[in-house]
Amino acid sequence: MNDESPSRRRFRELALVGIAALVSAYVAYLFAPVIQQREEDAKDPVKLGEPAFHVEVREAYNQADDGIHWVFPERLPVESFAPLSPPGGPAELTEAERGKDPERLLGELGGSRVGWNCDGADCVAVSRYHVTLTGNRKQPVQIRSMRAQILAEHAAPSGTLLAIPPQGGGPADVIYIDLDADRKDARTVDERNQPTTRIFTDVENRYAEQGEPLTLIVIATTARPVVVEWELVLELTQDGTRETVTVKLDSGRPLRTIGWLAVPRYDVVYVRDYARDAIVEQQP
């Protein structure tokens, strides 16, 4: 027979509740560092397998310097370039064509926009990319080297050249890569955007805190009649740890540089006749 009084039973129940609370608090205390570490790991880019930089890449054409130059693998009739003529010009457009951005239409024709870099009368074919690298580590990330890695090469388009010469965020570093050189390190440029002999990472220190963007204008060149597909390889250090990040287009496709100035002969070349404000075939 249980002759325990109600008050004693109540005291025992409260004691058990108190002991359970103490045990729970002690267990929570013991495991708090583990739980905290798991929470930190769930946010740690390294533990999540994320790269040291978030990368954004877009093609960067400076029309004031480049003009408008497109190359196509096939010979195209002059009517293909009607969107570049003014309304009421020599070629009338369909309603569908009127609504299209000319650059998109030229791309649908199989064209590739190309650029050049000139020192006086000496010009070389280049590509330009605007690269934004945003730090993704708790400690500052230092760029120790930048170089191009060739992925593929094939002949440059030689069907049609459309050539319309020029008529007259925050700060970005400009780097220059010669894809024909044995060493494809990124070099500095002078005030005329001409390459120097200095390797960029030998003379410039660039760090990125977490969430801090670094902006680069990457100029790559080839003097051969080829299409070079490549990627930019960054060697990094962060708190004594070395990492490698490769830079491609946001779509995942490789960067491309077309040696369009070195093509021996195009099937046809079109230029703008400014007097008639029309695209016409260039006569030999």
C-alpha positions, 0 to 999 in steps of 0.5 A: 500500500502506498501511503505517500502523502500528496505533498510528498508526491508533489515534491518528488514530481517537482524534483524529477522535473528539476533534475530533468531540466538540469540534465537537459541544460547540461546536455545542451551545454555539452553539445552547444559547440557541436551544434554551433560548429554544424551551423557554421559549417552549413554556412561555410563556403569551403565546407559547402564546396563553393569556389573562392570567388563568385564569377560573372563574365560578359563580353565587353566591346568598346564601340568607340574603339572597336567600331562594329566588326562581325565575321561569318562562316558563309558568304551572305548576301548584302540584304542580310544586313538590312537591319543596319540600314535606316528606316526607308533605306535601300532594304525594307524590313519585315515586321519581325525584323523591325522588332529584333535587336540588330546584334541578335539578328547578326548572331542568328546569321551565325556571326561572331562579333570581334574586336581589335587593339591598335597601336597606331597603324599596327592592329591585332585581333582581340577579344574583351571580357568584363570579369567580376570576381566576388570573394567567397571566403571568411579570410581575404583571398589573394590572386597569386597568378592569372593565365590562359589555358587553351581548350581548343583551336579551329580555323577562323571564319572566312565567309563574310566580314562586316566592317564598320570602323569607329567614327571618331561600376567602379574602376577596373584592372585591365590585363592583357593575354597573348594566346600565341605566347609560350607563357600565357600569363596575364600582363599589365597594359600601359596608358594606351592599353598596349601590353607591357612585359610585366606579369600582372600578379608580380607587380599588383596585389589583389585581395578580395574580402567575403562579398567584395567584388574585383573587376577585370577587363581581360584583353586576349589576342591572337595573330593567327587565323584561328578561333581559340577557345580558352579559360582564365585560370586563377591561382589563389591563396587564402589563410595559407590554403591554395586554390584554383578557380577557372573563369568561363562565360556564365553559360559555362562555355569557354572564352573565345578569341577570333584571329579575324585580322589574320584571315588571308581572304574573305569571300566577301567584305561589307562596309558602311557607305556613309554617303548613302547610309547603307551597307555595301560590298567593298570592291577589291 
